[in-house]
Structure formats: C-alpha cells, structure tokens
C-alpha cells in the first residue's frame, strides 16, 4: 500500500531556535514514519524580503544543515531546493489564471502590510512587491506540483493552504476531472507552543528566543536570564507556573521531571539551581545536534550534493506532473 505524500516548505530566514525545533522541525521530520515525505527549501519565497544573494545562499545552507543535524535522513525523504525545480514556476504561472485578485487581497501578509501603511499614512501598497502579493499562488504550486496529500501547517499558514484548496478545486471544476490533488492540513495536537525567556511564546519578534545551536557556555549564560518571580530560596514554588519548568519538561525524562518537581514543592531550592538543571538537560540533548550542525556547515559540498541529488529527483517527478497538467489544458 502506497503511503500518502506529505510536503513541508522551509523558508531560509535565519538561525533556528528551540521553539522552531519543537514546534515545526521535530514533528515534520516524524512524518517520514507515516508518509512519503518531501521537504524543500523555499529560497524563492525568501527573495520577497531578502535581496542579498550571499545572505540567501548562506541561510539556505543553515536551513539544510539544521534539518539534517536534527535527524532528517535524505535516504528516507526527498530534500530539494525550490529554485532548482523550474516546473514549480510553470505551474505557478498557470495557477495565476485561475486565481482571483480578490482572493489575494484577503491574504494575511498582504493585508497586514496594507494596514501598517495606512496607520503610517503611507500609500497602501508601499513596499508591496508582486512576489509578496502572489505568495499564496507560488505556495499553491509548491504543494500541488507534488500531489501532496497532507501539509503540516501552523495557524499562520492555515489560510494559505485554504487558498491552495480553493485554487485546485477551481481547476478541477473547470476541467471536470481531478487534475490536481486536493491537500489536507495536518495539524498535530501534540505540537508544542514553546515559551521564551520572558514567558511569552518564543518568537524572534519578541527577542526572547533560545538559539538551537548556541555553544554551551553561551547557552548557560542565556538560560540564567529566564524570567522568574521574586520568591526566596526557602519558599515552596509551583512548577506548573514556572517558565523554567515549562522549558525543562521539553528536554527531561519523566523521572527527571518528577525529581525536580519534588524540589520545587519541598522548598529550599533557589532559581539558580533550577536554571542549572534546565541547562544540563538541554545541553545534553542539543550537544550532538550542535556538533553535527557545525560539521555540516564546515562541509558545504556535502550539503550541495544532497540538495542537488534531491532536486534532480524532484524535477523528474515534477516533469511528469506538468506533462499531465499541460496536456489537460491543451498545451502540447
């Protein structure tokens, strides 16, 4: 029995943090157990906001090295660069003919920028390029080109997948056949919302992140900044209302969690002790990945070989799909 196809796009946008790992990277890699999984680096999507070729290239390596260091096995999944699969842009151009401008007007990213411009008394479309405006169409092409059955999405991307479904259904309705596979969102209930140093959701916009591959000494120094309350050492503390313990649970075994919980409830434990415990379990888990990441970043030819080989396989799949689509549309 054939596995369903799962597709994950990864935009190269800088150094990943702990929240990225638990919220996106780890659950997405686990898809290889259940699905024929495809992972692509969305370098053309990054072009909407980054125009520096050296920066895009370096961040592409960082993303690839991160996923490989975190356990993505290119022998068990298809890994490729978006920019090396030109059929994506063939399909994107075709899909534009089936997409209303009104649909694009409702895209969250575009609406947010227009609202910001209005608040600053700028022209509504100031800073809006067509790449950003039609971003959902290119995303639809990424998904539909590979007959994706499921796409893992967070709340911020759910609307774009809904647009993908709308566009695909429009094509299928017009040609009265299943030209394009209708994907389904894959939202895992177990996906963690990871808190940051200040107790809010970990986010670069809040400047409260813990970089995934921070060296041990810098990691310890950063973890000592986790926000706590003003309770004294003697006081009993509630682990379920503590930022330190919330992070600790992500890395510690059940036994370790129970032991630290007892120390919280017994009193006599200072915040410095709890932070040290957090550092030790976090560093133990992250160290092998950090070592692998640094090894990969010092051997970019190896990364290139993986991405080139994956992109070649992706082009072969995409070629057959576009041959079918173009035939349906009357292009020979």
N, C-alpha and C positions, 0 to 999 in steps of 0.2 A: 504494500500500500504506500502510495506516494505521500510524503509529508507536505503540509501546506507551506507556502512561501511567506516568510517574514522579512520585511525590509526596514532598515534603520539608516537614517541620514545623520551625519555628524558634521556640523559646521565648525571649521577651524577658527576658533575665537579666543585662543589664549590658553594659559595654564589651567588645567582642571583642578577642582577642589574636592574635598571629601563628599560634599553634597552631590556633585556630579557623579561620583563613583557609586554611591548607594542609590541615588535617585534614577540614574539612567544607564551608566556603563555596566554595572553588575547584572541588573535584570535583563538588559538587552543581550549580553553575552550568553545568559542562560537559555535564550531562545534556541540556541544551536542544539539543545537536547530534544526539542519538540518539533522544530521546523527546519526547512531548507532555508537557512538564514543568509541574507545579503546585507553587507554594510558598505556604505560609500561615504567618502569624504567630500562634503559639499563645498568644494572650493569656488565654484561659480556663484553660489549663494553668498559667499563671503565677499565677493567683489562689489556687492552693493554698498558696503560700508568701508572696505579696505582697498586702497588703490596701490599700495606699496607692494611690488612683486616679490621683493625679498621677504617681507613680513608674511605674505600669504604662503610662500614656499616653506618658510621655517615653521609656521603654525601647522601646516599640513604634516610635516614630519612629527611635530609634537603630538598631534592627534593620533597618528598612526602608531607611534611608539607607546602612547598611553594605553590604547586599546590592546595592543599586543602584550604589553607588560602586565595588564590586568587579566590576561588569560584568553584573549581572542585567538583561536587557532585557525590560521588561514587554510589548513587542510580540511577543516570541518565547516568552513563558511567561505562565501565569496566576498573578497575585500577589494575595493577598487576606488579610483579617483573619478568623480563626476565628470571632470573636464576631459577625461580620456575616453568617454563614451559619447561620440557625436550624435548617435541616434536619439539621445535624450533631447537634443535641441531640435531635431526633426519633429519629434512628437510634440514638443512644446509649441512649435510654430503652428502645427495642425490644431492643437487644442485651443489656441487663441481664437480660432474661427468659430468655436463652439462655446465661448465664454463671454458673457455679457459684461459690459463695463460696470453696470450696477452691482454685479457680484463682487468685482474688485474694489468698488467704492466702500464695501462693507468690511473689508479685511482689517483686522485689528491693528496691524502695524501701520498701515496707511492712515487709518482714522486717528490713531494716536499722534502721528506726526502732524496731521492737519490741525488737530485740536491744539497741540503745542504752538503751532504757528499762529493760530487765531488768538491765543492767550498772549502772545508776544507781539501782536499787531503786525505780523508779517503776512506776506502773500500766502494763501492757503497751501499752495504746492511748493513753497520754498524748500529746497533740499530733497524733493521727491524725484528720484530718477525712475525710469520705466522698469528697471530691474526690480526695485522695491515694489512698485505698483503691481507688477505682474508676477511677483514672487510666488503666489499660490498656484499659478499655472505651471511654472517650472517645477514646483514641488509635486504637482499632479503628474507631470511627465516622468519624474523620478520614480514615482510609485507605480504608475500604470504600465510603464515600459516593461516591467519585470513580472507582470501578472501577480502582483503582491496580494496575498490573501489577508494578511494582517499587518498593521503598522502600529508599533508601540508609540503612544503619544501622551504628552502631559496636557494639562489644561490649556497651556499657552498655544499648543499646536492643534488642538481638537477642531477648531474652526477651519483650519486649512485642510484637514482630512475630509471634513464635511463638504468643502468646496470641491475637492477631488472627486468625491462620490457624485456630486451634482453634475460635474462636467462629464464624467464617464457615463452616467445614466442618460445624459443628453445625446451623446454619440450613439449609444446603443439603441436609444429610442428612434433616432432618425434613420438608422440603417437596419432596424428591426432584427438585430442579432447581437450576440454577446461579443462585440468587437473588443471591449476592454473589461477586464476582471474588476468587479466592484470590491474594493478592500473594506475591511472592518477595523475599527480601532481596537487596540489591545491595551486596556488599562488594568494593570495589575493592582489589586487591593493592597498587596504587601509592600508596594513601593513606599519608601520612607520619605518623609519630609524632614530633612536634616536641619537641626538648628545651628546657628552660627555662634561666634564668640560672645555675642550680646544677647542671645536667647531668641532672636528673630530668625526667620528662615534664612539659611545660609545663601548668600547672594553677593555677587560682585558689586551690585548697585548699593548694597548696604555696607560694603567694605568690612565684612565680618567673616570672611572665608578662611578655611584652613587648607592651603595648597596640598595636593595629594602627595607630591614627591619632595616635600621640604626636607632638607637634611636634618638629622636627629637633633643636633644642638639648637637649630633654629625652630624646630617643631616644639621642643620642650619650652623654649622661651615664649613662643606664641601661645601655647596652651596655658601658661601661667596667667594669661590675660582674660581667660574665660570669666565672664561676669558672674559674681555670686552675691549673696546677701551679706548683711553685717553680723551674722551670728558668731558668737565666740566659740572657741575650741570645746568648752565644756558642754555647750548646748546640744540637745538632740536635734538632728536635722532630717528633713523629709527628702528622701532620694527621688521621689516622684515629682518634686517641684524644683529640681536642681538641674541646671544646664550641664554641669559636669557629668552627672549620672546619665543624662539623656544621651550624651555622646559616648559614654563608657559602654552602654548597652549594645552599641553598634559593633563593638570590637571584642567584647569579653564573652567568655563562656557563661553558661547558666550558673555554674558553680562559683565562678569569679564574681558574677553579679550578686549572688546571694551573700557571699562573704563581705563584699563592700557594703551592701545594704545593711548588714548587721552592725557594721562600724558606724554608719550614719545614725542608726536608731539607738545605739548604745551611748552616744555622746563621747566626748573626749577626742574627737577627730577634727583636725583643722582642715581648712580648704586646701592648703598647700599639699597635704597628704593625698587628698582625693585627686588633685590635679596631677600629682606624680604617678598615681595609679593609672590615670587616664593615659598619660604619656607612654607608660610602659606597654600597655596592651595595644595602643595604637601603633607605636613604633615597631612592635613585634610583627604586626600584620602587614604594615606598609613596607618595611625594610626590603623584603625580597622583590617586591614590585618596583621599588625605587631603584634598586640595583639593576634590575632588568631594563628599566626605562633608560638609565644613564648609559648602559651598554649599547642599547639600540640607537640612542642619539649620537653615539660616537661611531656608529657604523651605518650611515645613511644609505650606502649602496645596498645593504641588505633590505632596508625598508623599500627602496626603489624597486628591487626585484620582486618583492611580494606584491606591491601595488601594480607593477607592470603586468605581472602574470595574471593577477585578478582582473585587471582592466581588459586584458585580451579575452578572457573567458566571458566577461560581461558584454563585450562588443559582439561576440558570437551569438549570445542569447538575444541581445537587442536587435541585431540584424534580422533574425528570423521573425521577431515580433513586428518590426517595421515593414518587412516584406509583406506580411499578412495584412497589416493595417492599410498600407498604401494600395494594395490590391482591392480591398473593400471600398476605398474612397475613389477608385478609378485611376490611380497613378500606376503606370507600368514601369 
